[in-house]
Amino acid sequence: MEQKQRGSFKGSIGFVLAAAGSAVGLGNIWRFPYLAARNGGGLFLVVYIVLALTFGFTLLTTEIAIGRKTKQSPLTAYKVLRKRAGFMGIIASVVPFIIMPYYCVIGGWVVKYFVAFLTGHGADAAQDGYFTTFITGQYEPVIFMLIFLVICAVIVFKGVEGGIEKSSSVLMPILLILVIGIAVFSLTMRRTTDTGRIVTGLQGLRVFLIPSLEGVTLRRFFFIVMDAIGQLFYSLSVAMGIMVAYGSYVPDKANLGKSINQIEIFDTVVAILAGVMIIPAVYVFMGPEGMTAGPSLMFVSLPKVFMAMGKVGHVLGTLFFAMVLFAAVTSAMSILEAIVSSFIDRFGMARGKSTVLETVLAAIIGVIVCFGYNIFYFERTLPNGATAQILDIMDYLSNNVLMPILAILTCILVGWILKPKTVLDEVTKNGEKFGRKGLYVAMVKVIAPVLLIFLLLLSMGILK
């Protein structure tokens, strides 16, 4: 009866698409390309893929296995494993609670740009100051944030099978088709510069794929590794309760190892395709310096790129922001589900009531985040040296502090207290083989915790 109330995925495909949808979000499409451009292109790509198959695989496997073994949400799952580990469930629930409001704010920005291109106002969106004028406004950002939040809430309200699984089964194939289509088109681009030199998308692709060791010292390589690990938190949705929640809905008969491999492949392929989609286009129209635009790449640089393409840019811009919107929705609904499932399991609340409660809370905090660029505007310097407003502080606290701490504690819990056998037995409970068993044990006990400690020290400004 309890399982029926919580819901479950109908099959492995639904789980893989939902988990991949959670993993494939703004982190892949927006953050991955500029990190790759900043960190030696192909060099970052190689480091990322190696870490995805080792470090990322370890955390992903651990959290999904914990979810399926306990059949509980992140808030209650850790306590089921070990009573003293209950505080980890609180951290795992606080993280998505912090992320949800500001993710919806950014999702609202995506809705705004999608509407702008869809209604033929792409040229306005490409103007200098458009983005700043929009986010510093008092009404528009709030309206678009609420639109995005309601979309996600409606999906989660409908439940695991009828909402999350069903929407993922529709949105993810469309998203993949759009990503592939835009990536292929990006490679065909060419432009003649004022000096008569022809710049092509394939040249930009080489910058992205071929490792550059120029200026790479041992210290610099270490920071590239840390950037890649930080990106994996975004890319795989680990250390934020999501994969524990989704794992709890996976049927016992499902081949967990196979599903995890599929999620890894799906996520990594989309991250690479995002780079193929964005970096060649930016390279053609803005040169190498345009690729290091950082967080402003998607909302400032890319609209200019689309407008530089002429008429086709309006269509491509509309398709691009539609694709980003799909990716943002599939991720945001998973963040919301991590919180809703915790309310259901811990307090016995009905799905509808818990969804409405979290939606109202996220809306209130989301409004405060929007006002952080106008009414409540201030600047603070974070321990990692970044200048921050409300959104940046929430992002720093969740992604740079709490997520590494939770991941370290999870590795200690599974690697040293419960022992890796706890996860290995869950993954192989139907007689399946665990192909990377030795790697998993080494990673969860030693390598992953060490890397995570370095990441935490770096994030807190202790290591420079």
C-alpha positions, -999 to +999 in steps of 0.1 A: +000+000+000+028+024+009+046+016-024+014+024-043+011+058-025+047+067-033+044+054-069+070+038-091+084+038-126+066+015-149+098+001-164+136+006-168+132+028-199+110+053-180+135+054-151+165+059-175+147+087-194+136+105-161+171+101-145+188+113-177+163+141-179+173+152-144+210+149-154+206+167-187+198+202-175+212+237-176+245+223-163+251+203-195+239+229-220+251+261-204+280+253-180+298+225-198+307+243-230+322+273-213+341+252-188+355+232-218+365+264-236+382+277-205+401+245-197+419+235-229+389+222-249+397+186-256+418+183-224+388+191-203+367+167-224+391+138-218+393+146-180+355+149-178+348+116-196+374+097-174+359+112-142+323+105-154+332+068-159+348+066-124+340+093-099+305+101-114+297+064-118+305+058-081+282+085-068+254+077-092+255+040-084+256+046-047+227+070-045+204+050-069+212+018-050+204+035-016+171+047-030+160+013-043+173-006-012+154+016+012+124+025-010+126+059+007+131+096-002+164+113+006+151+127+039+144+092+053+166+068+033+199+074+052+182+068+085+169+035+073+204+025+064+218+036+097+200+054+125+229+078+132+230+088+095+197+105+097+213+139+096+226+131+061+190+129+050+184+164+062+214+177+042+202+157+011+168+174+014+180+209+022+201+209-010+172+206-034+151+229-012+178+256-017+183+249-054+146+248-065+138+285-061+168+299-079+167+272-106+132+283-113+144+319-116+170+308-142+143+287-158+121+318-160+150+335-179+149+307-204+112+310-209+116+348-215+142+342-242+122+314-258+091+337-260+113+365-274+126+344-302+093+327-308+075+361-312+101+375-336+119+396-310+152+378-312+170+409-324+159+427-292+173+399-271+206+403-288+210+439-279+235+451-254+219+455-220+188+434-228+196+407-202+206+432-175+174+453-181+153+421-179+167+406-147+168+440-129+131+445-136+107+440-107+078+422-125+088+403-156+114+380-139+088+371-112+061+363-138+084+341-159+097+324-128+062+315-117+053+302-152+083+279-151+076+267-116+039+260-123+049+238-153+072+217-131+046+215-103+018+203-126+041+174-138+051+164-103+015+167-091+005+141-116+028+115-099+058+093-108+043+073-136+016+097-149+037+129-146+075+124-144+078+092-164+053+102-190+066+137-196+103+125-197+093+099-223+080+128-245+105+156-237+138+136-237+135+123-273+125+157-286+154+173-267+179+148-281+166+154-317+169+192-312+204+189-297+216+167-326+200+189-352+214+221-339+249+205-334+250+193-370+239+227-383+265+244-361+293+224-378+281+236-413+285+273-404+311+295-421+318+332-421+343+355-440+359+379-416+367+416-425+403+405-433+389+379-458+397+349-437+371+321-438+361+308-403+342+275-401+323+255-375+347+226-380+376+248-369+356+255-337+350+218-333+387+212-334+392+237-306+366+218-286+378+182-293+416+185-296+433+187-262+454+219-258+483+216-234+494+252-238+502+267-204+491+236-186+512+231-155+506+204-128+488+230-107+466+241-137+458+204-144+447+200-108+422+229-112+409+214-145+402+182-126+384+201-099+363+220-125+354+187-141+343+172-107+323+202-099+306+199-133+297+163-126+276+173-097+255+195-121+256+169-149+247+138-130+224+153-104+243+136-076+246+148-039+212+166-041+188+138-031+174+134-066+189+101-075+180+086-041+144+097-048+144+083-083+161+051-072+133+045-047+109+043-076+129+016-095+113-018-095+134-046-078+134-066-109+151-039-130+187-043-140+202-014-120+237-016-134+225-015-170+203+015-163+231+034-146+254+027-176+226+041-199+222+072-178+260+078-179+261+074-217+230+096-223+243+124-200+279+124-214+267+123-250+244+153-245+271+172-226+295+167-256+267+175-281+261+207-262+297+216-267+294+207-304+262+228-307+276+259-290+313+262-293+316+260-332+288+286-336+304+310-311+338+304-326+326+313-361+308+346-351+327+358-320+362+341-323+381+322-296+375+350-270+338+347-273+339+311-260+352+321-226+322+344-219+314+323-189+279+322-173+267+350-197+274+327-227+238+315-231+219+348-224+243+374-238+266+358-263+244+332-280+215+356-290+241+378-307+254+347-326+219+338-337+212+373-350+245+373-369+233+343-388+205+363-405+170+349-410+179+313-401+191+327-367+155+334-356+145+298-362+176+284-347+173+306-317+137+296-311+147+259-314+177+263-291+158+280-263+129+255-267+155+227-262+171+245-232+136+249-218+129+212-221+162+204-204+155+229-176+120+215-170+132+178-168+158+188-143+137+211-122+109+186-119+134+161-105+146+187-079+110+193-069+103+155-067+132+151-043+115+175-019+079+163-025+089+126-019+106+136+014+074+153+026+054+122+016+077+097+033+085+117+065+052+134+072+028+111+055+014+139+033-005+133+001+013+140-031-010+168-041-007+186-007+031+182-006+035+195-042+014+225-034+033+233-002+067+231-018+055+251-049+043+279-026+076+279-006+097+279-038+076+307-052+081+329-021+118+323-021+120+326-059+105+361-056+131+371-031+158+358-055+143+378-084+144+409-061+180+402-054+188+421-087+167+452-078+150+458-044+173+436-024+204+441-044+238+438-027+272+424-034+293+400-013+326+384-020+324+346-014+352+325+000+361+313-035+366+349-046+335+353-066+313+384-063+277+373-054+241+384-051+213+363-035+212+337-063+249+333-063+250+328-025+223+301-027+242+284-056+275+286-036+260+272-004+242+243-022+267+233-049+300+243-034+295+235+003+266+212+011+269+189-020+306+180-015+300+175+022+271+152+015+291+133-011+320+129+013+297+116+041+280+092+017+314+077+007+324+073+043+290+057+052+290+032+023+328+028+020+337+024+057+307+020+079+282-001+060+309-014+036+306-014-003+289-048-002+257-030+008+256-013-027+271-042-046+244-066-033+217-042-043+230-038-078+234-075-083+203-087-064+188-104-095+221-122-104+234-094-126+271-089-130+289-058-117+315-051-143+333-023-124+332-038-089+369-033-081+368+002-095+337+010-074+352-002-041+385+017-047+366+049-056+340+049-028+365+040-001+395+062-010+397+080-043+364+098-044+365+111-008+400+124-013+390+143-045+359+156-028+379+169+001+401+188-023+371+202-041+355+214-008+388+230+003+390+248-030+354+259-029+358+273+006+389+293-004+412+273+019+431+258-011+442+284-037 
